[in-house]
């Protein structure tokens, strides 16, 4: 990405997949704002969870609005949620979509 959400001039979206179906999609920008959609085992958290902005803390996390498991659907859902935030220039409502987003 050459620009980010809202006031961010630059941003990056990294997506990692594992052979066991785990994933992590991490947005970060030059304003120090982050969020993540993850799917992996985590004590005291749902397998599919969301690390909210602005700093994507390890805890607490929220249940993710993305509950599908197929890689192509998860990827499209992540990109749709990023596009929502980008178009609206806000992180508000980022994890509020219906599944699949």
Phi and psi restraints in degrees (range 20) as a CNS / XPLOR table:
assign (resid 1 and name C) (resid 2 and name N)
       (resid 2 and name CA) (resid 2 and name C) 1.0 -96.8 20.0 2
assign (resid 2 and name N) (resid 2 and name CA)
       (resid 2 and name C) (resid 3 and name N) 1.0 -12.3 20.0 2
assign (resid 2 and name C) (resid 3 and name N)
       (resid 3 and name CA) (resid 3 and name C) 1.0 -142.8 20.0 2
assign (resid 3 and name N) (resid 3 and name CA)
       (resid 3 and name C) (resid 4 and name N) 1.0 171.3 20.0 2
assign (resid 3 and name C) (resid 4 and name N)
       (resid 4 and name CA) (resid 4 and name C) 1.0 -123.3 20.0 2
assign (resid 4 and name N) (resid 4 and name CA)
       (resid 4 and name C) (resid 5 and name N) 1.0 -162.7 20.0 2
assign (resid 4 and name C) (resid 5 and name N)
       (resid 5 and name CA) (resid 5 and name C) 1.0 -82.7 20.0 2
assign (resid 5 and name N) (resid 5 and name CA)
       (resid 5 and name C) (resid 6 and name N) 1.0 131.1 20.0 2
assign (resid 5 and name C) (resid 6 and name N)
       (resid 6 and name CA) (resid 6 and name C) 1.0 65.0 20.0 2
assign (resid 6 and name N) (resid 6 and name CA)
       (resid 6 and name C) (resid 7 and name N) 1.0 -121.1 20.0 2
assign (resid 6 and name C) (resid 7 and name N)
       (resid 7 and name CA) (resid 7 and name C) 1.0 -81.7 20.0 2
assign (resid 7 and name N) (resid 7 and name CA)
       (resid 7 and name C) (resid 8 and name N) 1.0 -3.9 20.0 2
assign (resid 7 and name C) (resid 8 and name N)
       (resid 8 and name CA) (resid 8 and name C) 1.0 -69.8 20.0 2
assign (resid 8 and name N) (resid 8 and name CA)
       (resid 8 and name C) (resid 9 and name N) 1.0 131.1 20.0 2
assign (resid 8 and name C) (resid 9 and name N)
       (resid 9 and name CA) (resid 9 and name C) 1.0 -83.0 20.0 2
assign (resid 9 and name N) (resid 9 and name CA)
       (resid 9 and name C) (resid 10 and name N) 1.0 -33.1 20.0 2
assign (resid 9 and name C) (resid 10 and name N)
       (resid 10 and name CA) (resid 10 and name C) 1.0 -136.6 20.0 2
assign (resid 10 and name N) (resid 10 and name CA)
       (resid 10 and name C) (resid 11 and name N) 1.0 153.2 20.0 2
assign (resid 10 and name C) (resid 11 and name N)
       (resid 11 and name CA) (resid 11 and name C) 1.0 -157.8 20.0 2
assign (resid 11 and name N) (resid 11 and name CA)
       (resid 11 and name C) (resid 12 and name N) 1.0 166.5 20.0 2
assign (resid 11 and name C) (resid 12 and name N)
       (resid 12 and name CA) (resid 12 and name C) 1.0 -143.3 20.0 2
assign (resid 12 and name N) (resid 12 and name CA)
       (resid 12 and name C) (resid 13 and name N) 1.0 143.0 20.0 2
assign (resid 12 and name C) (resid 13 and name N)
       (resid 13 and name CA) (resid 13 and name C) 1.0 -124.7 20.0 2
assign (resid 13 and name N) (resid 13 and name CA)
       (resid 13 and name C) (resid 14 and name N) 1.0 109.7 20.0 2
assign (resid 13 and name C) (resid 14 and name N)
       (resid 14 and name CA) (resid 14 and name C) 1.0 -103.5 20.0 2
assign (resid 14 and name N) (resid 14 and name CA)
       (resid 14 and name C) (resid 15 and name N) 1.0 131.1 20.0 2
assign (resid 14 and name C) (resid 15 and name N)
       (resid 15 and name CA) (resid 15 and name C) 1.0 -124.3 20.0 2
assign (resid 15 and name N) (resid 15 and name CA)
       (resid 15 and name C) (resid 16 and name N) 1.0 125.4 20.0 2
assign (resid 15 and name C) (resid 16 and name N)
       (resid 16 and name CA) (resid 16 and name C) 1.0 -117.2 20.0 2
assign (resid 16 and name N) (resid 16 and name CA)
       (resid 16 and name C) (resid 17 and name N) 1.0 137.5 20.0 2
assign (resid 16 and name C) (resid 17 and name N)
       (resid 17 and name CA) (resid 17 and name C) 1.0 -121.3 20.0 2
assign (resid 17 and name N) (resid 17 and name CA)
       (resid 17 and name C) (resid 18 and name N) 1.0 148.5 20.0 2
assign (resid 17 and name C) (resid 18 and name N)
       (resid 18 and name CA) (resid 18 and name C) 1.0 -116.3 20.0 2
assign (resid 18 and name N) (resid 18 and name CA)
       (resid 18 and name C) (resid 19 and name N) 1.0 162.8 20.0 2
assign (resid 18 and name C) (resid 19 and name N)
       (resid 19 and name CA) (resid 19 and name C) 1.0 -68.7 20.0 2
assign (resid 19 and name N) (resid 19 and name CA)
       (resid 19 and name C) (resid 20 and name N) 1.0 -15.5 20.0 2
assign (resid 19 and name C) (resid 20 and name N)
       (resid 20 and name CA) (resid 20 and name C) 1.0 -93.1 20.0 2
assign (resid 20 and name N) (resid 20 and name CA)
       (resid 20 and name C) (resid 21 and name N) 1.0 5.7 20.0 2
assign (resid 20 and name C) (resid 21 and name N)
       (resid 21 and name CA) (resid 21 and name C) 1.0 92.4 20.0 2
assign (resid 21 and name N) (resid 21 and name CA)
       (resid 21 and name C) (resid 22 and name N) 1.0 1.8 20.0 2
assign (resid 21 and name C) (resid 22 and name N)
       (resid 22 and name CA) (resid 22 and name C) 1.0 -78.0 20.0 2
assign (resid 22 and name N) (resid 22 and name CA)
       (resid 22 and name C) (resid 23 and name N) 1.0 154.3 20.0 2
assign (resid 22 and name C) (resid 23 and name N)
       (resid 23 and name CA) (resid 23 and name C) 1.0 -152.1 20.0 2
assign (resid 23 and name N) (resid 23 and name CA)
       (resid 23 and name C) (resid 24 and name N) 1.0 162.4 20.0 2
assign (resid 23 and name C) (resid 24 and name N)
       (resid 24 and name CA) (resid 24 and name C) 1.0 -144.7 20.0 2
assign (resid 24 and name N) (resid 24 and name CA)
       (resid 24 and name C) (resid 25 and name N) 1.0 123.6 20.0 2
assign (resid 24 and name C) (resid 25 and name N)
       (resid 25 and name CA) (resid 25 and name C) 1.0 -115.7 20.0 2
assign (resid 25 and name N) (resid 25 and name CA)
       (resid 25 and name C) (resid 26 and name N) 1.0 114.5 20.0 2
assign (resid 25 and name C) (resid 26 and name N)
       (resid 26 and name CA) (resid 26 and name C) 1.0 -119.4 20.0 2
assign (resid 26 and name N) (resid 26 and name CA)
       (resid 26 and name C) (resid 27 and name N) 1.0 119.6 20.0 2
assign (resid 26 and name C) (resid 27 and name N)
       (resid 27 and name CA) (resid 27 and name C) 1.0 -97.6 20.0 2
assign (resid 27 and name N) (resid 27 and name CA)
       (resid 27 and name C) (resid 28 and name N) 1.0 135.6 20.0 2
assign (resid 27 and name C) (resid 28 and name N)
       (resid 28 and name CA) (resid 28 and name C) 1.0 -143.9 20.0 2
assign (resid 28 and name N) (resid 28 and name CA)
       (resid 28 and name C) (resid 29 and name N) 1.0 146.3 20.0 2
assign (resid 28 and name C) (resid 29 and name N)
       (resid 29 and name CA) (resid 29 and name C) 1.0 -135.8 20.0 2
assign (resid 29 and name N) (resid 29 and name CA)
       (resid 29 and name C) (resid 30 and name N) 1.0 174.2 20.0 2
assign (resid 29 and name C) (resid 30 and name N)
       (resid 30 and name CA) (resid 30 and name C) 1.0 -73.4 20.0 2
assign (resid 30 and name N) (resid 30 and name CA)
       (resid 30 and name C) (resid 31 and name N) 1.0 -1.2 20.0 2
assign (resid 30 and name C) (resid 31 and name N)
       (resid 31 and name CA) (resid 31 and name C) 1.0 -94.4 20.0 2
assign (resid 31 and name N) (resid 31 and name CA)
       (resid 31 and name C) (resid 32 and name N) 1.0 3.8 20.0 2
assign (resid 31 and name C) (resid 32 and name N)
       (resid 32 and name CA) (resid 32 and name C) 1.0 76.7 20.0 2
assign (resid 32 and name N) (resid 32 and name CA)
       (resid 32 and name C) (resid 33 and name N) 1.0 22.4 20.0 2
assign (resid 32 and name C) (resid 33 and name N)
       (resid 33 and name CA) (resid 33 and name C) 1.0 -102.4 20.0 2
assign (resid 33 and name N) (resid 33 and name CA)
       (resid 33 and name C) (resid 34 and name N) 1.0 139.0 20.0 2
assign (resid 33 and name C) (resid 34 and name N)
       (resid 34 and name CA) (resid 34 and name C) 1.0 -138.9 20.0 2
assign (resid 34 and name N) (resid 34 and name CA)
       (resid 34 and name C) (resid 35 and name N) 1.0 153.2 20.0 2
assign (resid 34 and name C) (resid 35 and name N)
       (resid 35 and name CA) (resid 35 and name C) 1.0 -151.3 20.0 2
assign (resid 35 and name N) (resid 35 and name CA)
       (resid 35 and name C) (resid 36 and name N) 1.0 158.5 20.0 2
assign (resid 35 and name C) (resid 36 and name N)
       (resid 36 and name CA) (resid 36 and name C) 1.0 -142.6 20.0 2
assign (resid 36 and name N) (resid 36 and name CA)
       (resid 36 and name C) (resid 37 and name N) 1.0 139.0 20.0 2
assign (resid 36 and name C) (resid 37 and name N)
       (resid 37 and name CA) (resid 37 and name C) 1.0 -105.8 20.0 2
assign (resid 37 and name N) (resid 37 and name CA)
       (resid 37 and name C) (resid 38 and name N) 1.0 122.3 20.0 2
assign (resid 37 and name C) (resid 38 and name N)
       (resid 38 and name CA) (resid 38 and name C) 1.0 -127.5 20.0 2
assign (resid 38 and name N) (resid 38 and name CA)
       (resid 38 and name C) (resid 39 and name N) 1.0 155.7 20.0 2
assign (resid 38 and name C) (resid 39 and name N)
       (resid 39 and name CA) (resid 39 and name C) 1.0 -140.4 20.0 2
assign (resid 39 and name N) (resid 39 and name CA)
       (resid 39 and name C) (resid 40 and name N) 1.0 104.7 20.0 2
assign (resid 39 and name C) (resid 40 and name N)
       (resid 40 and name CA) (resid 40 and name C) 1.0 -170.9 20.0 2
assign (resid 40 and name N) (resid 40 and name CA)
       (resid 40 and name C) (resid 41 and name N) 1.0 163.3 20.0 2
assign (resid 40 and name C) (resid 41 and name N)
       (resid 41 and name CA) (resid 41 and name C) 1.0 -66.0 20.0 2
assign (resid 41 and name N) (resid 41 and name CA)
       (resid 41 and name C) (resid 42 and name N) 1.0 134.0 20.0 2
assign (resid 41 and name C) (resid 42 and name N)
       (resid 42 and name CA) (resid 42 and name C) 1.0 -149.0 20.0 2
assign (resid 42 and name N) (resid 42 and name CA)
       (resid 42 and name C) (resid 43 and name N) 1.0 121.9 20.0 2
assign (resid 42 and name C) (resid 43 and name N)
       (resid 43 and name CA) (resid 43 and name C) 1.0 -55.0 20.0 2
assign (resid 43 and name N) (resid 43 and name CA)
       (resid 43 and name C) (resid 44 and name N) 1.0 137.5 20.0 2
assign (resid 43 and name C) (resid 44 and name N)
       (resid 44 and name CA) (resid 44 and name C) 1.0 61.7 20.0 2
assign (resid 44 and name N) (resid 44 and name CA)
       (resid 44 and name C) (resid 45 and name N) 1.0 27.8 20.0 2
assign (resid 44 and name C) (resid 45 and name N)
       (resid 45 and name CA) (resid 45 and name C) 1.0 -148.9 20.0 2
assign (resid 45 and name N) (resid 45 and name CA)
       (resid 45 and name C) (resid 46 and name N) 1.0 152.5 20.0 2
assign (resid 45 and name C) (resid 46 and name N)
       (resid 46 and name CA) (resid 46 and name C) 1.0 -65.6 20.0 2
assign (resid 46 and name N) (resid 46 and name CA)
       (resid 46 and name C) (resid 47 and name N) 1.0 152.7 20.0 2
assign (resid 46 and name C) (resid 47 and name N)
       (resid 47 and name CA) (resid 47 and name C) 1.0 -56.5 20.0 2
assign (resid 47 and name N) (resid 47 and name CA)
       (resid 47 and name C) (resid 48 and name N) 1.0 -44.5 20.0 2
assign (resid 47 and name C) (resid 48 and name N)
       (resid 48 and name CA) (resid 48 and name C) 1.0 -99.2 20.0 2
assign (resid 48 and name N) (resid 48 and name CA)
       (resid 48 and name C) (resid 49 and name N) 1.0 114.9 20.0 2
assign (resid 48 and name C) (resid 49 and name N)
       (resid 49 and name CA) (resid 49 and name C) 1.0 -141.8 20.0 2
assign (resid 49 and name N) (resid 49 and name CA)
       (resid 49 and name C) (resid 50 and name N) 1.0 168.9 20.0 2
assign (resid 49 and name C) (resid 50 and name N)
       (resid 50 and name CA) (resid 50 and name C) 1.0 -126.3 20.0 2
assign (resid 50 and name N) (resid 50 and name CA)
       (resid 50 and name C) (resid 51 and name N) 1.0 130.6 20.0 2
assign (resid 50 and name C) (resid 51 and name N)
       (resid 51 and name CA) (resid 51 and name C) 1.0 -100.8 20.0 2
assign (resid 51 and name N) (resid 51 and name CA)
       (resid 51 and name C) (resid 52 and name N) 1.0 108.4 20.0 2
assign (resid 51 and name C) (resid 52 and name N)
       (resid 52 and name CA) (resid 52 and name C) 1.0 -74.1 20.0 2
assign (resid 52 and name N) (resid 52 and name CA)
       (resid 52 and name C) (resid 53 and name N) 1.0 157.1 20.0 2
assign (resid 52 and name C) (resid 53 and name N)
       (resid 53 and name CA) (resid 53 and name C) 1.0 -71.6 20.0 2
assign (resid 53 and name N) (resid 53 and name CA)
       (resid 53 and name C) (resid 54 and name N) 1.0 161.7 20.0 2
assign (resid 53 and name C) (resid 54 and name N)
       (resid 54 and name CA) (resid 54 and name C) 1.0 -89.8 20.0 2
assign (resid 54 and name N) (resid 54 and name CA)
       (resid 54 and name C) (resid 55 and name N) 1.0 -10.0 20.0 2
assign (resid 54 and name C) (resid 55 and name N)
       (resid 55 and name CA) (resid 55 and name C) 1.0 -123.8 20.0 2
assign (resid 55 and name N) (resid 55 and name CA)
       (resid 55 and name C) (resid 56 and name N) 1.0 7.7 20.0 2
assign (resid 55 and name C) (resid 56 and name N)
       (resid 56 and name CA) (resid 56 and name C) 1.0 44.8 20.0 2
assign (resid 56 and name N) (resid 56 and name CA)
       (resid 56 and name C) (resid 57 and name N) 1.0 59.2 20.0 2
assign (resid 56 and name C) (resid 57 and name N)
       (resid 57 and name CA) (resid 57 and name C) 1.0 -64.9 20.0 2
assign (resid 57 and name N) (resid 57 and name CA)
       (resid 57 and name C) (resid 58 and name N) 1.0 154.3 20.0 2
assign (resid 57 and name C) (resid 58 and name N)
       (resid 58 and name CA) (resid 58 and name C) 1.0 -63.8 20.0 2
assign (resid 58 and name N) (resid 58 and name CA)
       (resid 58 and name C) (resid 59 and name N) 1.0 -35.0 20.0 2
assign (resid 58 and name C) (resid 59 and name N)
       (resid 59 and name CA) (resid 59 and name C) 1.0 -145.3 20.0 2
assign (resid 59 and name N) (resid 59 and name CA)
       (resid 59 and name C) (resid 60 and name N) 1.0 144.6 20.0 2
assign (resid 59 and name C) (resid 60 and name N)
       (resid 60 and name CA) (resid 60 and name C) 1.0 -80.5 20.0 2
assign (resid 60 and name N) (resid 60 and name CA)
       (resid 60 and name C) (resid 61 and name N) 1.0 159.1 20.0 2
assign (resid 60 and name C) (resid 61 and name N)
       (resid 61 and name CA) (resid 61 and name C) 1.0 -117.1 20.0 2
assign (resid 61 and name N) (resid 61 and name CA)
       (resid 61 and name C) (resid 62 and name N) 1.0 166.1 20.0 2
assign (resid 61 and name C) (resid 62 and name N)
       (resid 62 and name CA) (resid 62 and name C) 1.0 -115.9 20.0 2
assign (resid 62 and name N) (resid 62 and name CA)
       (resid 62 and name C) (resid 63 and name N) 1.0 154.0 20.0 2
assign (resid 62 and name C) (resid 63 and name N)
       (resid 63 and name CA) (resid 63 and name C) 1.0 -59.3 20.0 2
assign (resid 63 and name N) (resid 63 and name CA)
       (resid 63 and name C) (resid 64 and name N) 1.0 138.9 20.0 2
assign (resid 63 and name C) (resid 64 and name N)
       (resid 64 and name CA) (resid 64 and name C) 1.0 -78.3 20.0 2
assign (resid 64 and name N) (resid 64 and name CA)
       (resid 64 and name C) (resid 65 and name N) 1.0 144.8 20.0 2
assign (resid 64 and name C) (resid 65 and name N)
       (resid 65 and name CA) (resid 65 and name C) 1.0 -73.0 20.0 2
assign (resid 65 and name N) (resid 65 and name CA)
       (resid 65 and name C) (resid 66 and name N) 1.0 -12.8 20.0 2
assign (resid 65 and name C) (resid 66 and name N)
       (resid 66 and name CA) (resid 66 and name C) 1.0 -94.4 20.0 2
assign (resid 66 and name N) (resid 66 and name CA)
       (resid 66 and name C) (resid 67 and name N) 1.0 108.6 20.0 2
assign (resid 66 and name C) (resid 67 and name N)
       (resid 67 and name CA) (resid 67 and name C) 1.0 -116.4 20.0 2
assign (resid 67 and name N) (resid 67 and name CA)
       (resid 67 and name C) (resid 68 and name N) 1.0 -2.2 20.0 2
assign (resid 67 and name C) (resid 68 and name N)
       (resid 68 and name CA) (resid 68 and name C) 1.0 -73.3 20.0 2
assign (resid 68 and name N) (resid 68 and name CA)
       (resid 68 and name C) (resid 69 and name N) 1.0 161.6 20.0 2
assign (resid 68 and name C) (resid 69 and name N)
       (resid 69 and name CA) (resid 69 and name C) 1.0 -117.7 20.0 2
assign (resid 69 and name N) (resid 69 and name CA)
       (resid 69 and name C) (resid 70 and name N) 1.0 -23.1 20.0 2
assign (resid 69 and name C) (resid 70 and name N)
       (resid 70 and name CA) (resid 70 and name C) 1.0 -64.2 20.0 2
assign (resid 70 and name N) (resid 70 and name CA)
       (resid 70 and name C) (resid 71 and name N) 1.0 130.8 20.0 2
assign (resid 70 and name C) (resid 71 and name N)
       (resid 71 and name CA) (resid 71 and name C) 1.0 -53.5 20.0 2
assign (resid 71 and name N) (resid 71 and name CA)
       (resid 71 and name C) (resid 72 and name N) 1.0 -44.4 20.0 2
assign (resid 71 and name C) (resid 72 and name N)
       (resid 72 and name CA) (resid 72 and name C) 1.0 -66.4 20.0 2
assign (resid 72 and name N) (resid 72 and name CA)
       (resid 72 and name C) (resid 73 and name N) 1.0 -37.1 20.0 2
assign (resid 72 and name C) (resid 73 and name N)
       (resid 73 and name CA) (resid 73 and name C) 1.0 -71.5 20.0 2
assign (resid 73 and name N) (resid 73 and name CA)
       (resid 73 and name C) (resid 74 and name N) 1.0 -39.7 20.0 2
assign (resid 73 and name C) (resid 74 and name N)
       (resid 74 and name CA) (resid 74 and name C) 1.0 -62.7 20.0 2
assign (resid 74 and name N) (resid 74 and name CA)
       (resid 74 and name C) (resid 75 and name N) 1.0 -45.5 20.0 2
assign (resid 74 and name C) (resid 75 and name N)
       (resid 75 and name CA) (resid 75 and name C) 1.0 -60.6 20.0 2
assign (resid 75 and name N) (resid 75 and name CA)
       (resid 75 and name C) (resid 76 and name N) 1.0 -45.7 20.0 2
assign (resid 75 and name C) (resid 76 and name N)
       (resid 76 and name CA) (resid 76 and name C) 1.0 -63.8 20.0 2
assign (resid 76 and name N) (resid 76 and name CA)
       (resid 76 and name C) (resid 77 and name N) 1.0 -38.4 20.0 2
assign (resid 76 and name C) (resid 77 and name N)
       (resid 77 and name CA) (resid 77 and name C) 1.0 -65.2 20.0 2
assign (resid 77 and name N) (resid 77 and name CA)
       (resid 77 and name C) (resid 78 and name N) 1.0 -43.3 20.0 2
assign (resid 77 and name C) (resid 78 and name N)
       (resid 78 and name CA) (resid 78 and name C) 1.0 -61.9 20.0 2
assign (resid 78 and name N) (resid 78 and name CA)
       (resid 78 and name C) (resid 79 and name N) 1.0 -46.4 20.0 2
assign (resid 78 and name C) (resid 79 and name N)
       (resid 79 and name CA) (resid 79 and name C) 1.0 -65.9 20.0 2
assign (resid 79 and name N) (resid 79 and name CA)
       (resid 79 and name C) (resid 80 and name N) 1.0 -34.5 20.0 2
assign (resid 79 and name C) (resid 80 and name N)
       (resid 80 and name CA) (resid 80 and name C) 1.0 -65.4 20.0 2
assign (resid 80 and name N) (resid 80 and name CA)
       (resid 80 and name C) (resid 81 and name N) 1.0 -41.2 20.0 2
assign (resid 80 and name C) (resid 81 and name N)
       (resid 81 and name CA) (resid 81 and name C) 1.0 -68.3 20.0 2
assign (resid 81 and name N) (resid 81 and name CA)
       (resid 81 and name C) (resid 82 and name N) 1.0 -39.3 20.0 2
assign (resid 81 and name C) (resid 82 and name N)
       (resid 82 and name CA) (resid 82 and name C) 1.0 -61.3 20.0 2
assign (resid 82 and name N) (resid 82 and name CA)
       (resid 82 and name C) (resid 83 and name N) 1.0 -45.4 20.0 2
assign (resid 82 and name C) (resid 83 and name N)
       (resid 83 and name CA) (resid 83 and name C) 1.0 -61.7 20.0 2
assign (resid 83 and name N) (resid 83 and name CA)
       (resid 83 and name C) (resid 84 and name N) 1.0 -38.7 20.0 2
assign (resid 83 and name C) (resid 84 and name N)
       (resid 84 and name CA) (resid 84 and name C) 1.0 -58.0 20.0 2
assign (resid 84 and name N) (resid 84 and name CA)
       (resid 84 and name C) (resid 85 and name N) 1.0 -50.3 20.0 2
assign (resid 84 and name C) (resid 85 and name N)
       (resid 85 and name CA) (resid 85 and name C) 1.0 -65.3 20.0 2
assign (resid 85 and name N) (resid 85 and name CA)
       (resid 85 and name C) (resid 86 and name N) 1.0 -40.4 20.0 2
assign (resid 85 and name C) (resid 86 and name N)
       (resid 86 and name CA) (resid 86 and name C) 1.0 -64.5 20.0 2
assign (resid 86 and name N) (resid 86 and name CA)
       (resid 86 and name C) (resid 87 and name N) 1.0 -48.8 20.0 2
assign (resid 86 and name C) (resid 87 and name N)
       (resid 87 and name CA) (resid 87 and name C) 1.0 -64.0 20.0 2
assign (resid 87 and name N) (resid 87 and name CA)
       (resid 87 and name C) (resid 88 and name N) 1.0 -40.2 20.0 2
assign (resid 87 and name C) (resid 88 and name N)
       (resid 88 and name CA) (resid 88 and name C) 1.0 -89.0 20.0 2
assign (resid 88 and name N) (resid 88 and name CA)
       (resid 88 and name C) (resid 89 and name N) 1.0 -5.1 20.0 2
assign (resid 88 and name C) (resid 89 and name N)
       (resid 89 and name CA) (resid 89 and name C) 1.0 54.7 20.0 2
assign (resid 89 and name N) (resid 89 and name CA)
       (resid 89 and name C) (resid 90 and name N) 1.0 39.3 20.0 2
assign (resid 89 and name C) (resid 90 and name N)
       (resid 90 and name CA) (resid 90 and name C) 1.0 -154.9 20.0 2
assign (resid 90 and name N) (resid 90 and name CA)
       (resid 90 and name C) (resid 91 and name N) 1.0 153.4 20.0 2
assign (resid 90 and name C) (resid 91 and name N)
       (resid 91 and name CA) (resid 91 and name C) 1.0 -90.3 20.0 2
assign (resid 91 and name N) (resid 91 and name CA)
       (resid 91 and name C) (resid 92 and name N) 1.0 -9.7 20.0 2
assign (resid 91 and name C) (resid 92 and name N)
       (resid 92 and name CA) (resid 92 and name C) 1.0 -59.4 20.0 2
assign (resid 92 and name N) (resid 92 and name CA)
       (resid 92 and name C) (resid 93 and name N) 1.0 131.2 20.0 2
assign (resid 92 and name C) (resid 93 and name N)
       (resid 93 and name CA) (resid 93 and name C) 1.0 80.1 20.0 2
assign (resid 93 and name N) (resid 93 and name CA)
       (resid 93 and name C) (resid 94 and name N) 1.0 7.2 20.0 2
assign (resid 93 and name C) (resid 94 and name N)
       (resid 94 and name CA) (resid 94 and name C) 1.0 -57.9 20.0 2
assign (resid 94 and name N) (resid 94 and name CA)
       (resid 94 and name C) (resid 95 and name N) 1.0 -37.0 20.0 2
assign (resid 94 and name C) (resid 95 and name N)
       (resid 95 and name CA) (resid 95 and name C) 1.0 -106.8 20.0 2
assign (resid 95 and name N) (resid 95 and name CA)
       (resid 95 and name C) (resid 96 and name N) 1.0 22.2 20.0 2
assign (resid 95 and name C) (resid 96 and name N)
       (resid 96 and name CA) (resid 96 and name C) 1.0 -101.5 20.0 2
assign (resid 96 and name N) (resid 96 and name CA)
       (resid 96 and name C) (resid 97 and name N) 1.0 11.6 20.0 2
assign (resid 96 and name C) (resid 97 and name N)
       (resid 97 and name CA) (resid 97 and name C) 1.0 -79.1 20.0 2
assign (resid 97 and name N) (resid 97 and name CA)
       (resid 97 and name C) (resid 98 and name N) 1.0 161.6 20.0 2
assign (resid 97 and name C) (resid 98 and name N)
       (resid 98 and name CA) (resid 98 and name C) 1.0 -83.6 20.0 2
assign (resid 98 and name N) (resid 98 and name CA)
       (resid 98 and name C) (resid 99 and name N) 1.0 149.5 20.0 2
assign (resid 98 and name C) (resid 99 and name N)
       (resid 99 and name CA) (resid 99 and name C) 1.0 -86.7 20.0 2
assign (resid 99 and name N) (resid 99 and name CA)
       (resid 99 and name C) (resid 100 and name N) 1.0 137.0 20.0 2
assign (resid 99 and name C) (resid 100 and name N)
       (resid 100 and name CA) (resid 100 and name C) 1.0 -77.2 20.0 2
assign (resid 100 and name N) (resid 100 and name CA)
       (resid 100 and name C) (resid 101 and name N) 1.0 144.7 20.0 2
